[in-house]
Amino acid sequence: MEKMLNGGSGVKHAWIIVDLVNDFVSGRFGSERSLQVTEKTGEMIRKLGGAIPIVFTMDTHISNDPEFRVWGEHCLQGTEASELHQSVSHFRGQRIRKRHFDSFFESDLDGYLRATKTENLFISGISTDICVQHTAAGAYFRYYGINIISDLCSSISESSHETALDFMRKNYGARIIKAEEFEKEISRWQMQK
């Protein structure tokens, strides 16, 4: 397992990358913005070189999942649609399948983070106003520190993206940062080791 990162306070951190799966990047719900965010996420992973543990959460559904009544069939288990996009699929990191908007709900995410004694989360991914926001809620209700990397998130519309960021800041005390600030923070912690 990758070495855990300790910030100046001794708090252990992890980067939760939500749903950079094919259906959300280049498939059924894909968009140019989602592809750009996914490629930028891959570049950031490469730059950080394993300096922070990464967890990829992956939307994965069984046939006739109740969620399909709202969104239609997507990310079917056992298909390429539910696999990580090629921009990030080759990177190391824990992979956790999920069936709900909230990456914590009925998944192994909380157990993994507790086992690694992680307390503070950086969260990014797709979609800012759905799975990222619900994952932030799951983190908040489990007492994790929350940092949202805003320019490594994507929504169907810019207004939905901005509204979700504001909601998470107001309601979950999330710190909203940019990828550049995230990179500098991780680098600073590395130098303090």
VEXRO-708953 format. One record per residue: residue number from 1; x, z, y of N, C-alpha, C in turn. Coordinates in pm, 1 decimal. Last residue first. Layout:
<rs>
> zapa:n.c1:n.c3:n.c2:ca.c1:ca.c3:ca.c2:c.c1:c.c3:c.c2
> NUM:X:Z:Y:X:Z:Y:X:Z:Y
...
</rs>
This chain:
<rs>
> zapa:n.c1:n.c3:n.c2:ca.c1:ca.c3:ca.c2:c.c1:c.c3:c.c2
> 193:853.6:538.5:1660.7:880.5:590.9:1525.6:1023.6:636.6:1511.5
> 192:822.3:414.4:1897.4:825.8:561.5:1901.1:858.3:621.0:1764.6
> 191:794.7:149.1:1834.7:919.9:190.2:1898.8:933.3:342.3:1901.4
> 190:532.1:150.5:1735.7:642.3:115.4:1647.2:776.6:163.7:1703.8
> 189:389.9:201.8:1968.7:392.0:302.1:1862.2:506.9:276.7:1765.6
> 188:435.0:-41.9:2099.7:480.5:83.7:2160.3:490.0:193.7:2055.0
> 187:300.5:-218.3:1929.6:445.7:-230.8:1950.2:504.4:-103.2:2005.6
> 186:37.5:-130.2:1967.7:98.1:-122.2:1834.4:250.9:-128.9:1845.4
> 185:8.9:-193.2:2241.7:-7.9:-56.1:2193.2:59.0:-37.7:2057.5
> 184:42.5:-469.8:2246.2:136.8:-383.8:2318.6:129.4:-240.1:2268.2
> 183:-183.7:-549.7:2094.9:-48.0:-581.2:2049.3:55.5:-490.4:2115.9
> 182:-391.2:-455.0:2263.4:-379.8:-409.2:2124.9:-237.0:-430.1:2074.3
> 181:-349.1:-615.3:2488.4:-333.8:-469.4:2498.9:-315.8:-406.8:2361.0
> 180:-408.3:-865.1:2376.2:-276.4:-841.0:2435.2:-248.2:-690.4:2447.0
> 179:-677.8:-840.1:2304.3:-575.2:-854.4:2200.3:-435.8:-824.3:2253.9
> 178:-839.3:-585.9:2506.0:-805.9:-725.0:2474.8:-694.7:-726.8:2369.6
> 177:-1093.1:-330.6:2452.2:-959.7:-377.2:2489.5:-945.2:-525.3:2455.1
> 176:-1303.9:-66.0:2493.5:-1303.0:-212.0:2485.2:-1168.8:-261.4:2538.7
> 175:-1377.3:211.1:2310.3:-1282.4:160.2:2409.3:-1275.7:9.5:2388.9
> 174:-1696.4:350.9:2260.1:-1592.3:256.7:2217.5:-1505.4:217.8:2335.3
> 173:-1904.0:526.8:2274.8:-1778.3:565.5:2337.4:-1663.8:475.2:2298.9
> 172:-2141.5:436.7:2187.8:-2050.4:488.3:2085.6:-1917.6:532.6:2143.8
> 171:-2282.8:355.9:2417.9:-2349.4:436.4:2315.6:-2258.1:496.5:2210.0
> 170:-2109.4:212.3:2593.6:-2202.5:314.9:2643.3:-2250.2:410.2:2534.4
> 169:-1968.1:38.6:2420.3:-1897.1:126.6:2513.4:-1986.7:242.3:2555.7
> 168:-2174.9:-94.4:2293.1:-2083.2:-11.8:2213.5:-2004.8:85.2:2301.9
> 167:-2294.1:-226.2:2515.1:-2371.8:-132.9:2433.0:-2279.1:-39.3:2355.5
> 166:-2086.3:-395.4:2597.1:-2135.1:-291.7:2687.5:-2212.4:-184.7:2610.8
> 165:-2073.1:-561.5:2371.6:-1956.2:-483.2:2413.1:-1999.2:-367.0:2502.5
> 164:-2331.9:-674.6:2377.7:-2290.8:-590.3:2264.7:-2170.4:-504.1:2301.0
> 163:-2319.8:-823.8:2614.7:-2420.0:-717.2:2601.2:-2380.2:-620.3:2489.6
> 162:-2118.0:-1010.2:2547.3:-2097.6:-914.1:2656.3:-2194.4:-796.4:2647.6
> 161:-2249.2:-1149.1:2333.1:-2116.8:-1087.9:2316.2:-2095.7:-977.5:2420.6
> 160:-2472.9:-1252.5:2459.9:-2490.3:-1156.9:2349.0:-2361.5:-1079.7:2324.2
> 159:-2344.1:-1426.4:2640.4:-2423.5:-1314.7:2692.9:-2448.5:-1209.4:2584.4
> 158:-2225.7:-1612.3:2469.7:-2139.1:-1525.0:2549.1:-2216.8:-1405.4:2602.4
> 157:-2372.2:-1643.5:2141.4:-2371.1:-1671.3:2285.4:-2282.7:-1570.6:2357.7
> 156:-2286.0:-1575.0:1888.8:-2345.6:-1706.9:1907.1:-2347.1:-1743.7:2055.1
> 155:-1965.1:-1412.2:1921.3:-2110.8:-1412.5:1902.9:-2161.2:-1554.4:1921.2
> 154:-1655.4:-1264.0:1823.4:-1733.2:-1382.3:1860.4:-1880.8:-1357.2:1833.1
> 153:-1341.1:-1107.1:1895.1:-1479.1:-1101.8:1848.0:-1551.1:-1227.6:1895.9
> 152:-1108.6:-1087.4:2020.9:-1099.0:-1121.8:1878.7:-1235.1:-1104.8:1812.2
> 151:-1163.0:-992.7:2268.2:-1135.5:-1135.6:2258.0:-1098.3:-1179.1:2115.7
> 150:-1205.4:-712.2:2214.3:-1312.4:-800.4:2261.4:-1284.8:-949.1:2244.5
> 149:-1167.2:-491.4:1991.6:-1078.1:-593.3:2047.1:-1166.9:-711.3:2088.4
> 148:-1269.9:-164.2:2027.6:-1316.8:-300.2:1999.5:-1222.8:-398.7:2068.5
> 147:-1219.0:138.6:1880.1:-1160.1:45.7:1976.6:-1206.0:-94.0:1937.1
> 146:-1312.8:465.1:1801.6:-1350.9:323.4:1798.6:-1287.2:246.6:1914.0
> 145:-1259.7:727.6:1568.9:-1234.6:672.5:1701.3:-1256.4:522.2:1695.0
> 144:-1522.0:842.5:1350.1:-1397.4:770.0:1372.5:-1383.6:736.0:1520.9
> 143:-1761.0:971.7:1270.8:-1663.1:1041.1:1356.6:-1526.9:973.3:1366.6
> 142:-1966.3:843.1:1159.1:-1872.6:905.9:1065.1:-1752.3:965.0:1138.4
> 141:-2096.4:725.4:1365.6:-2170.2:828.6:1293.0:-2085.7:897.0:1185.7
> 140:-1897.4:534.1:1435.5:-1935.4:641.9:1527.4:-2002.7:757.0:1452.3
> 139:-1904.3:357.4:1217.8:-1782.3:433.9:1248.0:-1814.5:554.1:1335.1
> 138:-2162.0:253.6:1242.8:-2123.4:323.7:1120.3:-2000.0:409.3:1141.5
> 137:-2131.5:130.1:1493.8:-2227.6:240.0:1476.9:-2192.4:321.8:1353.2
> 136:-1945.8:-65.5:1424.6:-1908.5:36.6:1524.1:-2002.8:156.2:1515.3
> 135:-2111.2:-211.8:1256.1:-1993.9:-145.1:1198.9:-1943.5:-37.1:1294.0
> 134:-2291.6:-311.8:1443.3:-2340.7:-219.4:1340.8:-2225.1:-145.4:1272.2
> 133:-2112.5:-476.4:1592.6:-2184.1:-365.2:1656.8:-2235.4:-264.2:1554.8
> 132:-2032.0:-658.0:1392.7:-1931.7:-575.0:1462.0:-2000.6:-453.9:1523.6
> 131:-2281.4:-772.2:1313.2:-2200.4:-694.8:1218.5:-2092.2:-610.1:1284.9
> 130:-2392.5:-828.3:1605.8:-2460.2:-795.1:1478.9:-2365.5:-709.7:1394.1
> 129:-2248.0:-894.1:1828.9:-2377.5:-828.4:1849.0:-2450.7:-794.5:1719.9
> 128:-2018.4:-1022.7:1723.5:-2006.3:-904.7:1809.7:-2135.9:-824.6:1814.3
> 127:-2024.2:-1104.3:1381.8:-2061.0:-1140.7:1517.2:-2065.0:-1013.3:1601.1
> 126:-1679.1:-1111.3:1357.7:-1800.6:-1189.0:1381.5:-1917.6:-1112.9:1318.6
> 125:-1407.3:-915.9:1500.3:-1470.2:-1005.1:1403.7:-1595.2:-1073.7:1453.5
> 124:-1266.1:-580.3:1507.9:-1286.1:-714.4:1563.3:-1361.8:-796.2:1459.8
> 123:-1151.6:-255.0:1579.2:-1251.4:-340.0:1513.4:-1260.4:-473.5:1586.0
> 122:-951.5:9.5:1502.0:-959.3:-107.9:1587.2:-1050.5:-203.6:1512.0
> 121:-1002.9:357.2:1455.9:-1022.5:219.4:1413.1:-1015.4:121.3:1528.4
> 120:-869.2:658.1:1337.3:-894.2:574.9:1454.8:-897.3:428.7:1413.1
> 119:-815.1:786.1:1097.7:-905.1:850.3:1193.0:-948.3:759.4:1307.4
> 118:-730.2:785.5:754.1:-743.5:710.0:878.4:-846.4:778.0:968.0
> 117:-662.6:871.9:498.7:-660.3:967.7:610.8:-662.5:897.8:747.8
> 116:-705.7:719.5:283.3:-581.8:691.5:355.6:-568.1:778.6:480.6
> 115:-953.5:813.6:208.1:-841.7:827.9:114.0:-707.1:805.2:182.4
> 114:-1107.2:730.0:425.5:-1086.8:874.7:402.6:-966.1:896.8:311.1
> 113:-1100.2:452.1:385.2:-1043.3:509.7:507.5:-1017.1:659.2:492.1
> 112:-1233.0:433.6:134.2:-1095.5:384.0:150.9:-1030.2:449.2:272.6
> 111:-1484.3:540.7:200.4:-1400.8:603.5:97.0:-1255.3:561.3:109.1
> 110:-1573.8:352.0:388.1:-1550.0:490.2:428.3:-1460.6:562.0:328.0
> 109:-1586.0:110.5:222.1:-1504.2:122.4:342.2:-1472.9:267.2:379.0
> 108:-1737.2:37.1:4.9:-1623.9:126.1:-20.9:-1541.5:155.7:103.6
> 107:-2091.1:50.2:96.0:-1966.0:-19.9:61.9:-1857.3:84.8:35.6
> 106:-2330.1:142.0:212.7:-2327.8:104.2:71.3:-2206.2:18.1:35.0
> 105:-2210.3:79.5:530.8:-2331.0:110.8:453.4:-2323.6:52.2:312.7
> 104:-1989.3:-14.1:671.9:-1979.8:114.3:601.9:-2094.0:134.4:501.8
> 103:-2057.3:-245.3:803.1:-1955.3:-254.2:698.1:-1940.5:-125.5:618.3
> 102:-2377.8:-332.7:875.5:-2283.7:-221.2:889.9:-2184.8:-224.4:773.3
> 101:-2524.7:-542.6:757.9:-2458.8:-561.6:887.0:-2348.1:-457.5:907.3
> 100:-2452.4:-555.1:399.6:-2532.6:-518.1:516.2:-2453.8:-544.4:644.3
> 99:-2287.6:-586.1:190.0:-2414.5:-658.5:184.0:-2498.8:-637.6:308.9
> 98:-1933.8:-639.8:142.4:-2046.1:-565.7:200.4:-2171.3:-652.1:195.4
> 97:-1607.8:-591.4:6.5:-1733.1:-666.4:9.4:-1843.4:-578.1:67.5
> 96:-1292.6:-562.4:135.2:-1411.8:-485.5:99.2:-1535.6:-572.5:116.3
> 95:-952.4:-567.5:92.6:-1072.4:-650.1:102.6:-1191.0:-571.8:51.5
> 94:-659.9:-474.9:266.3:-767.3:-433.7:177.5:-887.8:-525.0:200.5
> 93:-401.0:-717.4:297.3:-496.2:-624.0:355.1:-602.0:-590.9:251.6
> 92:-206.1:-1006.8:371.5:-229.8:-883.5:296.2:-328.5:-796.3:371.6
> 91:-327.1:-1342.6:422.5:-264.7:-1219.0:470.1:-300.4:-1101.0:379.6
> 90:-464.1:-1566.2:348.4:-334.6:-1544.4:283.3:-266.3:-1413.8:327.6
> 89:-694.3:-1587.1:506.9:-707.1:-1552.0:364.5:-575.1:-1518.3:296.4
> 88:-700.0:-1674.3:767.7:-661.7:-1534.5:743.1:-653.5:-1497.5:595.4
> 87:-764.2:-1941.0:766.8:-678.2:-1892.7:875.3:-628.1:-1750.9:851.5
> 86:-951.2:-1978.7:563.7:-809.8:-2007.4:535.1:-714.6:-1960.2:644.6
> 85:-1184.7:-1707.5:552.2:-1144.4:-1838.2:602.8:-993.8:-1856.0:582.6
> 84:-1280.9:-1530.5:258.0:-1213.1:-1534.1:387.0:-1172.6:-1676.2:423.9
> 83:-1598.6:-1615.2:103.1:-1454.2:-1589.6:98.3:-1394.3:-1596.8:238.6
> 82:-1858.3:-1695.1:97.0:-1833.8:-1552.3:118.0:-1685.2:-1514.9:112.5
> 81:-1844.7:-1969.0:45.0:-1908.5:-1924.2:169.2:-1877.5:-1778.6:200.8
> 80:-1756.6:-2012.5:-211.0:-1657.0:-2016.9:-103.3:-1713.6:-1963.2:27.6
> 79:-1932.5:-1775.6:-423.4:-1915.1:-1906.9:-359.5:-1807.5:-1896.7:-251.7
> 78:-1975.4:-1522.2:-518.5:-1921.4:-1620.5:-611.8:-1905.8:-1759.5:-553.6
> 77:-2256.7:-1452.8:-315.3:-2152.4:-1401.5:-403.7:-2106.6:-1512.2:-499.0
> 76:-2324.4:-1637.5:-22.5:-2360.8:-1603.5:-160.1:-2238.8:-1561.0:-240.5
> 75:-2351.3:-1672.1:262.0:-2246.2:-1587.8:202.1:-2280.0:-1543.8:59.8
> 74:-2708.6:-1719.4:289.7:-2571.3:-1734.1:338.6:-2478.4:-1642.5:259.9
> 73:-3044.6:-1808.0:352.0:-2938.9:-1786.3:252.3:-2800.6:-1813.0:312.3
> 72:-3190.2:-1646.6:643.1:-3174.1:-1755.1:547.0:-3055.8:-1727.6:455.4
> 71:-3229.2:-1427.7:803.2:-3122.7:-1521.6:838.3:-3112.4:-1643.6:747.6
> 70:-3460.6:-1290.7:704.7:-3430.7:-1296.6:847.8:-3337.7:-1413.3:880.5
> 69:-3460.7:-1318.9:435.1:-3589.7:-1337.4:503.2:-3569.3:-1350.5:653.7
> 68:-3207.7:-1244.7:359.7:-3233.8:-1388.4:371.4:-3368.4:-1416.4:437.9
> 67:-3208.9:-974.2:317.7:-3160.8:-1021.4:447.1:-3191.1:-1169.8:469.3
> 66:-3279.0:-944.0:46.8:-3382.2:-928.3:149.7:-3339.2:-977.7:288.4
> 65:-3141.7:-1193.0:-167.1:-3115.4:-1074.5:-85.3:-3224.2:-1064.0:22.6
> 64:-3154.7:-1402.0:-351.4:-3279.7:-1338.1:-305.8:-3256.8:-1208.4:-229.9
> 63:-2833.9:-1338.9:-490.5:-2949.3:-1427.1:-473.7:-3071.2:-1345.4:-434.9
> 62:-2620.0:-1124.5:-293.3:-2676.2:-1168.5:-420.5:-2792.5:-1263.8:-391.6
> 61:-2357.8:-1171.0:-50.8:-2496.8:-1143.2:-89.3:-2530.0:-1195.6:-228.6
> 60:-2120.1:-1054.1:170.3:-2139.4:-1111.9:37.2:-2277.8:-1072.7:-12.0
> 59:-1885.8:-1028.8:422.0:-2028.8:-1039.9:395.2:-2048.3:-1115.7:264.7
> 58:-1612.6:-835.6:410.2:-1656.6:-969.9:374.7:-1804.3:-968.7:336.3
> 57:-1350.8:-688.8:595.5:-1482.4:-673.6:534.6:-1543.0:-812.2:522.3
> 56:-1017.9:-615.2:561.2:-1109.2:-727.5:581.5:-1242.7:-690.7:517.5
> 55:-804.2:-397.6:709.6:-914.8:-402.6:614.6:-1001.8:-521.5:653.7
> 54:-461.9:-321.8:754.9:-575.5:-411.1:782.2:-677.1:-399.7:669.8
> 53:-230.9:-104.1:911.1:-309.2:-141.2:792.9:-432.3:-222.3:833.7
> 52:21.6:-232.6:1121.1:-101.4:-153.7:1112.8:-176.5:-197.3:986.6
> 51:242.7:-392.1:1085.0:260.8:-267.2:1159.5:136.7:-178.1:1158.4
> 50:251.0:-642.5:968.2:225.5:-527.2:882.6:238.2:-393.0:951.6
> 49:303.8:-817.8:1193.9:392.1:-806.8:1078.0:373.8:-682.5:992.9
> 48:201.3:-893.5:1435.8:215.1:-749.4:1409.3:294.8:-721.5:1282.6
> 47:195.8:-1174.3:1416.0:279.3:-1108.4:1517.4:304.7:-962.1:1484.0
> 46:2.0:-1207.9:1211.2:140.4:-1253.5:1191.3:234.6:-1182.4:1289.5
> 45:-224.1:-1110.2:1339.5:-178.3:-1046.8:1215.1:-31.4:-1081.5:1192.1
> 44:-240.9:-1298.7:1547.1:-212.8:-1158.1:1578.2:-164.1:-1083.9:1453.9
> 43:-303.3:-1532.6:1405.9:-179.6:-1526.2:1485.2:-141.0:-1380.9:1515.0
> 42:-554.1:-1457.0:1303.2:-442.1:-1486.9:1212.7:-308.4:-1480.0:1284.1
> 41:-694.4:-1439.9:1544.0:-676.6:-1319.2:1461.5:-560.7:-1339.5:1364.7
> 40:-694.8:-1706.1:1618.1:-623.8:-1610.2:1703.3:-599.0:-1478.4:1628.0
> 39:-861.3:-1805.4:1415.1:-722.4:-1851.6:1424.7:-638.0:-1756.5:1508.9
> 38:-1096.1:-1667.3:1485.1:-1035.2:-1649.2:1352.9:-889.1:-1692.5:1354.1
> 37:-1148.8:-1766.4:1740.0:-1126.7:-1621.9:1721.9:-1056.9:-1595.3:1589.0
> 36:-1189.8:-2038.8:1676.3:-1080.4:-1999.3:1766.4:-1046.2:-1851.2:1749.9
> 35:-1419.8:-2015.8:1514.8:-1295.9:-2071.2:1459.1:-1176.2:-2030.3:1544.9
> 34:-1599.2:-1915.7:1702.9:-1565.8:-1834.6:1585.2:-1437.6:-1883.9:1519.5
> 33:-1610.8:-2135.5:1879.6:-1561.3:-2005.1:1926.3:-1520.0:-1917.5:1808.1
> 32:-1727.5:-2329.2:1716.5:-1592.3:-2351.5:1767.9:-1530.3:-2219.4:1813.2
> 31:-1896.0:-2174.7:1436.8:-1893.2:-2232.4:1571.8:-1747.3:-2253.1:1612.1
> 30:-2115.0:-2108.5:1152.8:-1987.0:-2128.8:1219.3:-2002.2:-2189.4:1357.9
> 29:-2317.6:-2060.9:979.7:-2327.4:-1999.9:1112.1:-2199.3:-2017.6:1193.6
> 28:-2233.5:-2231.5:758.0:-2372.8:-2224.3:805.3:-2387.7:-2169.8:946.5
> 27:-1889.0:-2260.3:836.9:-2004.0:-2297.6:755.3:-2136.5:-2284.5:827.3
> 26:-1676.2:-2158.0:969.9:-1687.9:-2304.0:968.3:-1809.6:-2352.9:891.0
> 25:-1744.1:-1878.8:1000.2:-1637.9:-1943.2:1077.9:-1661.5:-2093.8:1086.1
> 24:-1939.2:-1790.7:833.2:-1946.4:-1747.3:972.2:-1841.9:-1814.9:1061.5
> 23:-1874.9:-1896.8:583.7:-2006.8:-1926.3:640.1:-2016.5:-1889.3:788.1
> 22:-1606.7:-1787.9:542.7:-1631.8:-1929.5:569.8:-1767.6:-1958.6:632.6
> 21:-1544.8:-1480.6:721.9:-1571.9:-1557.0:599.9:-1617.8:-1697.6:637.5
> 20:-1474.6:-1252.8:869.1:-1414.5:-1383.1:898.1:-1422.5:-1469.8:772.2
> 19:-1595.7:-983.4:871.2:-1665.9:-1107.2:835.2:-1604.3:-1237.4:883.2
> 18:-1395.2:-784.1:1068.6:-1530.1:-799.7:1013.9:-1566.4:-947.6:994.6
> 17:-1131.2:-589.0:1026.1:-1161.1:-726.9:1063.5:-1289.3:-766.8:990.4
> 16:-1001.2:-298.5:1135.2:-1112.0:-349.2:1055.9:-1147.2:-488.1:1108.9
> 15:-702.1:-143.7:1126.5:-769.0:-255.4:1193.2:-873.8:-309.7:1097.7
> 14:-627.6:204.8:1160.7:-647.2:84.7:1079.2:-720.3:-18.7:1163.1
> 13:-421.4:500.7:1204.1:-504.1:391.3:1252.8:-520.8:283.9:1146.2
> 12:-377.2:850.2:1236.7:-359.8:729.2:1157.3:-466.0:626.5:1196.3
> 11:-216.6:1046.3:1482.2:-342.1:994.4:1428.2:-315.0:865.4:1352.0
> 10:0.4:1132.5:1618.2:1.5:1153.9:1474.2:-126.0:1106.0:1407.1
> 9:9.6:1061.0:1879.7:-59.1:1186.5:1848.3:-57.2:1218.9:1699.8
> 8:134.5:811.9:1885.1:203.8:927.1:1941.2:140.8:1059.7:1903.8
> 7:26.2:682.1:1564.4:45.7:674.6:1708.5:116.8:799.6:1755.1
> 6:127.0:562.1:1260.1:98.0:683.8:1335.0:125.7:659.0:1481.2
> 5:19.7:355.2:1002.0:73.7:362.8:1137.0:33.2:493.9:1201.9
> 4:112.4:355.2:661.0:14.7:386.4:765.5:85.9:400.7:899.1
> 3:243.4:83.4:476.6:269.2:211.7:540.0:168.3:233.8:653.8
> 2:39.9:-70.7:227.3:117.1:-77.5:350.4:130.4:61.0:412.5
> 1:84.6:0.0:-118.2:0.0:0.0:0.0:88.6:0.0:123.8
</rs>
